[in-house]
Amino acid sequence: MRRQIEVSNVVAAALSGAEDQMLRTLEEQVGCDLFLRGNVITLDGEAEAVGAAKVIVQELVQLVEGGHDIDPGTMQSVTSAIDGAVPATDVLDDVIWRFRNTRVAPKTVNQKRYTDAIRHSTVTFGIGPAGTGKTFLAVAMAAAALSRKEVSRIILTRPAVEAGERLGFLPGDLMAKIDPYLRPLFDAMQSMFGAEKVTEMMEKGIVEVAPLAFMRGRTLNDSFVILDEAQNTTPEQMKMFLTRLGFNSRMVVTGDVTQVDLPRDQQSGLVVVNDILKDVEGIDFVRFSGDDVVRHRLVQRIVEAYGEHAERSAPELRPAAGRRA
């Protein structure tokens, strides 16, 4: 089947890109042959593939005409949105945060559901593989909440699972020792505000980045609190963290249950928390898959390959079910 779509000069230029890079990327996404001659896009292939490709091209045309820049990631975002029966503009136009040249918005339907859940729920769990934007989007939502004065501070934490053994061998004071564990959170914050501003806010106590152990005994009021790498918490640590929730606060918990670094006989708090809290009002769970990976396309393939391997080897790779520390 062959179908032709006439587009404007601006759209034709955006969809071709340097050396037709965008066209080739789009061709990989749609599963049929695609040609651009002048202002006419020709789709050639099986009827079902051509029909699906037409919808994707029309979504891309609307995005270009709406002022969006088109890159390979946009192609993936549009495909994801269509698969989820959601207009691509509903996903990509939900700009969470702007800083200099940084424009943070969801890129997949699940990312959109995640940001909506953070807006509407007091506690949100984002569970899925690396590269799905769990932490970055949570930090962007925290930055936006702080800028709107919905909270007075941001608290970022993650477990330092080797704190009892290896941190003592690292040089420097306590903050120097824990820096390698907290560096991803520092990097995300600096992407939102810039390094100097983050340093200033940390000095004023507006931003706090600390190991999970530092949360014990506290009540976190008027705060946006993010727990990263939550798969490395024990059930007791997870309970301790969640019960720190204070008035006018919001919590986001992120992690990947396939990357548990705890000892084999130690159960992950992130693995069991869904069974414990799934029916509690005000708590939402959003699960990501390899389709939500927004890094290099090879990362998506790596995640999928490891996922398939984990399914085949699950009994040997997963912690023993039902065990407690």
Residue pairs with C-beta under 8 A, 6 or more apart in sequence:
1 44
1 45
1 46
1 47
1 50
2 42
2 43
2 44
2 50
3 42
3 43
3 50
3 54
4 40
4 41
4 42
4 43
5 40
5 41
5 43
5 54
5 57
5 58
5 61
6 39
6 40
6 41
7 15
7 39
7 40
7 41
7 61
8 39
8 65
9 39
10 64
10 65
11 60
11 61
11 64
11 65
12 36
12 38
12 39
12 41
14 22
14 64
14 69
14 70
15 22
15 23
15 26
15 36
15 41
15 57
15 60
15 64
15 70
16 22
16 23
16 36
17 23
17 70
20 36
21 72
22 70
22 71
22 72
22 75
23 34
23 36
25 72
25 75
26 34
26 56
26 57
26 60
26 75
27 33
27 34
29 56
29 75
29 76
29 79
30 43
30 49
30 52
30 53
30 56
30 57
31 45
31 46
31 49
31 52
31 53
32 43
32 44
32 45
32 46
32 49
32 50
32 53
33 42
33 43
33 44
33 45
34 41
34 42
34 43
34 44
34 53
35 41
35 42
35 44
36 42
41 57
43 50
43 53
43 54
43 57
44 50
45 53
52 82
55 82
56 75
56 78
56 79
56 82
59 78
59 81
59 82
59 87
59 88
59 89
60 70
60 74
60 75
60 78
60 88
62 88
62 89
63 70
63 74
63 78
63 88
63 89
63 92
64 70
66 89
66 93
68 74
68 92
72 297
73 107
73 294
74 92
76 107
76 108
76 294
76 297
77 88
77 91
77 92
77 107
77 108
78 88
80 91
80 107
80 108
80 109
80 110
80 291
80 292
81 87
81 88
81 90
81 91
81 92
81 108
81 109
82 88
83 109
83 291
84 109
84 110
86 109
86 112
90 112
91 105
91 106
91 107
91 108
91 109
91 111
91 112
92 105
92 106
92 107
93 105
94 105
94 106
94 112
94 115
95 103
95 104
95 105
96 104
96 105
96 106
96 115
96 137
96 140
96 141
96 144
97 103
97 104
97 140
97 141
97 143
97 144
97 192
98 104
99 143
99 191
99 192
99 193
99 194
100 194
102 191
102 192
104 136
104 137
104 140
104 192
106 112
106 114
106 115
106 133
106 137
107 133
107 294
108 132
108 291
108 292
108 294
110 128
110 132
110 286
110 287
110 288
110 289
110 291
110 292
111 132
111 133
111 137
111 288
111 292
111 294
113 286
114 124
114 126
114 133
114 134
114 137
114 286
114 288
115 137
115 141
117 124
117 284
117 286
118 124
118 137
118 138
118 141
118 250
118 252
119 141
120 284
121 282
121 283
121 284
122 245
122 249
122 250
122 251
122 282
122 283
123 242
123 245
123 250
123 251
123 252
123 253
123 282
123 283
123 284
124 250
124 251
124 252
124 253
124 283
124 284
124 285
124 286
125 230
125 252
125 253
125 254
125 270
125 273
125 274
125 283
125 284
125 285
125 286
126 132
126 134
126 137
126 138
126 252
126 253
126 254
126 255
126 286
126 288
127 134
127 254
127 255
127 256
127 257
127 270
127 285
127 286
127 287
127 288
128 134
128 256
128 287
128 288
128 289
128 292
129 256
129 258
129 288
129 289
129 290
129 293
129 303
129 306
129 307
130 256
130 259
130 293
130 295
130 299
130 303
131 293
131 294
131 295
131 299
131 300
131 303
132 288
132 289
132 292
132 293
132 294
133 292
133 294
134 254
134 255
134 288
135 184
135 185
135 188
135 226
135 228
135 254
136 188
136 191
138 226
138 228
138 252
138 254
139 154
139 156
139 185
139 188
139 189
139 191
139 192
139 226
140 192
141 224
141 252
142 151
142 154
142 156
142 224
142 226
142 252
143 154
143 189
143 192
143 193
145 151
145 224
145 250
146 152
146 153
146 154
146 206
146 224
150 224
151 222
151 223
151 224
151 248
151 249
151 250
152 206
152 222
152 223
153 205
153 206
153 207
153 208
153 222
153 223
153 224
154 189
154 206
154 207
154 208
154 223
154 224
154 225
154 226
155 207
155 208
155 210
155 220
155 223
155 224
155 225
155 226
156 182
156 185
156 188
156 189
156 207
156 208
156 209
156 210
156 225
156 226
156 228
157 209
157 210
157 211
157 212
157 214
157 215
157 225
157 226
157 227
157 228
157 241
158 181
158 182
158 184
158 185
158 211
158 212
158 227
158 228
158 229
158 230
158 232
159 211
159 212
159 213
159 229
159 230
159 232
159 233
159 237
160 167
160 178
160 181
160 211
160 212
160 213
161 232
161 261
161 262
163 178
163 181
163 211
163 213
167 177
167 178
168 177
170 176
170 177
170 180
178 210
178 211
179 186
181 211
182 209
182 210
182 211
184 228
185 209
185 226
185 228
186 198
186 209
189 198
189 207
189 209
190 198
193 201
198 207
201 207
202 208
202 209
212 227
212 233
212 237
212 241
215 240
215 241
215 244
216 240
218 244
219 244
219 246
220 244
220 245
220 246
220 249
221 246
221 247
221 248
221 249
222 246
222 247
222 248
222 249
223 246
223 249
223 250
224 249
224 250
224 252
225 244
225 245
225 249
225 250
225 251
225 252
226 251
226 252
226 253
226 254
227 233
227 241
227 251
227 252
227 253
227 254
228 254
228 255
229 254
229 255
230 238
230 253
230 254
230 255
230 269
230 270
231 255
231 256
231 257
231 259
231 260
231 261
231 268
231 270
231 271
232 255
232 260
232 261
232 262
232 268
233 241
233 268
233 269
233 270
234 262
234 266
234 267
234 268
234 269
234 325
235 267
235 268
235 269
235 272
235 273
235 324
235 325
236 269
236 325
237 269
238 253
238 269
238 270
238 272
238 273
239 269
241 253
242 251
242 253
245 251
253 270
253 273
255 270
257 268
257 270
257 271
258 306
258 307
258 310
260 268
260 271
260 319
262 268
262 319
264 319
264 320
265 319
265 320
265 323
265 325
266 319
266 323
266 325
267 319
267 320
267 323
267 324
267 325
268 319
271 319
274 285
277 283
278 285
290 300
290 303
290 304
290 307
291 300
293 299
293 300
293 303
310 317
310 318
